Amino acid sequence: MKHEKKKSSTSSIIIIATVIPSAVLLLAICLFCIYRRKTRQKGRNDQSHVSLNQNERSNTGDRREQIGHGGVGGDENTSLLFHLDTIVACTDNFSDANKLGEGGYGPVYKGKLQDGKMVAVKRLSKNSGQGLEEFKNEVILIAKLQHRNLVRLLGFCFERQEKLLVYEYMPKKSLDTILFDPEKSPQLDWMKRFNIIVGIAKGLLYLHEDSRLRIIHRDLKAANILLDSDLNPKISDFGTARLFGGDETQANTINIVGTYGYMPVEYILQGIISVKTDIYSFGVLLLEIVCGRKNNEPLEGSQGLVEYAWRLWHDGRPIELMDPSLGETCPRNQVLRCIHIGLLCVQADATERPPISSVVVMFGSDSSSLSLPMPPPMVFDDGTSTSSDVSANYREGNSVNEVSITDFDGR
């Protein structure tokens, strides 16, 4: 009996001596794995949550790294990941003296890199509507877009809770700062305005049809058109852009983003997104460039610019929409044709709005005939919509309108 008890005691000791070290070793391995996992996750977060391969780059003297990544567009391309210290230094710690303006998602600052290159830094506000997903969206989209009428992304930074985008510097700032300023608008004679209109159309053509994936901007407006030193336009701000792939032509969303006055009724009320969303915005912008006034200004009893332009058109007085500062010497037929195209782009029925490829052709040929535009939608602050009350008269056939079309189209 004693022998058996001794044997049992010895076995217990052996089991305990084996199990406890094994348990301790297993616990240590688990703790190590958890530590490694957290360390790797932190590393990914510090790289702006975008899977990118880093390579050192020092030939410009700035602390920044070369980043290669995929995105839209077919060719290999690179974007620069800037360190926060570099951006703080080049903007003088985001000083007010370097502040270029305030966008929907935060302020934009002018900066000068160590190699002397001027840049514009978009600093996303921590409490802005643009979160990490929108930030990543803008980076991935713009990095692969290469067109003379699209603003070029030079780099980005996601460090210490800062989300920053570094763009090529546009010395003339945004179109709205000149177009809607009575003292500065004389800089924009008709030929400059027409070139801006056509340039925007060509940039939109690239987004809708010429890049590998179809891109819907969703916030095309004067404030998002930047101008270089020669007043060439560049479409900017792709934080709310929507990507369409393959044969996709339309989508629905409950997240309505954009700027009131530039958004079509089917998007506001039904959440329908398509290329025709941008076409409507382009039409509003075109009319603003022609008349030099904001689309939400009340004009002669109309809700805003779109309704006012339609009423003038319907009454056979479309030339009255032209900015008086353009004077009597500008080519009126070309101005009238632009108004006509603008009204085609803001028609209530999205299917009636022309594709951007047709719009570009319309600008390039003064002799081609244009279809008659139907009335634009009227959207009220309470969310209801209706067609303009002139639509019934228009459908009955107004002789004045017919004569005005024939006159300036040369038919």
C-alpha positions, 0 to 999 in steps of 0.5 A: 500500500505504501509503495502504491501511495508513493508511486501515485505521489511521484506520478502527480509530481511528474504531471505537475512538473510537466503541465505547469511549464507547458502552460506557462510556455503556451501563455508566453507564446500567446502573449507574444503573438498578441503583441506582434499582432498589435505592433503590425496593426499599428504599423499599418495604421501609421501607413494611412491604412493603405497597402503601399510598398515604401522605398526611400526617396531623398533626391529632393531633400525633403523627408518623404517616401516613394509609394507605389500603388494601384488605382484607376488608370492603366499605367504604372504611377507613383504618389509621394507619402510626405512626412508631417514634419515636411508639411509643417515646415513648408506651410510655416506650421499652417500659418494664416498667412499661407491660407489659400481658402476654406473648403467643405472638408477643411482649409487649404494652405500654400507651401514651399518645399525645400527644392523651391517647389510650390504646393497646395496642402489640403488639411482635412478638419478632424470634425469634417464630413470626410473620414478615413474612407473618403480620404483614401478614396481621394488618394487612390483616385487622384493618384492615377488620374493624368489629364491637363484639366484635372488637378495633380496630386503630389502626395499625402500624409496620414500621421498623428491624426492629421489627414493631408493632401498635397497638390500642385499649386494653382496660383489663380486659386479657384474659379469662384474667387474671380468669377463672382468678385466684381473687381476681379471678374473683368480678368475673365473676358469671353475667350478666357471664359469659353476656354475654361468651359471647354477645359472643364468639359474635356476634364469631365470627358476623361472622367466619364469615358476616357479613364479605365473606370468611369468616375462620377465627381458628384461635386462639380462647382466653381469652387472646385475648379482651380486655375493655373497661371494662364487661367487653364481650368483643373477639376479638383476635390475628389473626396466624394467621387463615385467609381463605376466599373464595367457596364455600370451606368447608374447606382443608388445611394442614401448618402447624398453629398454635393452642393445644393444648386448643383445637384439634379432632382433625381439625385436629391430626391431618389439618390440616383447617381449617374454620369448625368448627375455631373452633366447637370452640375456642369450645365449649372456651372456653364450658366454661372460662367456666362452670367458671372453670378451664383446659381442661388441668387434670386433673379427677377422673381425666379428661384435661382439662375437655372430658372431665370435662364430658362425664363429668358430663353422661353421669352426669346431674351437669352442674351440678357443672361450674359454678364454685362461686363463682357461688353458688346464685342464678344461673339454673341452667337457663341454666347447664345450657343453656350446658354443653349448647351447649358439648358440642355444639360439641366433638363429635368429628365436625366435621359435627355441630358447629352453625354459629355462627349456630345457636349464637347462636340457641340463646343467644337462645331458652331454649325451643328444643330442643337435640339430644343431644351425642355424645362429644368426641374424646380426643387424647393427647400422642403424637398418637393419638386415641380417643373417650371410653370412655363413648361405648359406654354413651351409645349404649346409651341412658342414662336418667339423661341422658335425664331431665336433658335433659328437665328443663332443656330444658322439653320 
